């Protein structure tokens, strides 16, 4: 295994996940505010699940997203 290739690959994947996740959350929050489903002052519970095929990894990460 090439450690550098492995590390770069993981970082690229995590960057893609981070940027895409942020965009999706922002769009969903803005839409919910526009539709009156959120006021914009909430703290939202959040969960991210990481799964890696062939490694039997399934890890949940819990947190919150504060709107104000």
Buried (B, 14 or more C-beta within 10 A) or exposed (E): EEEEEEEEEEEEEEEEEEEEEEEEEEEEBEEBBEEEEBEEEBEBEEEEEEEEEEEEEEEEEEEEEEEE
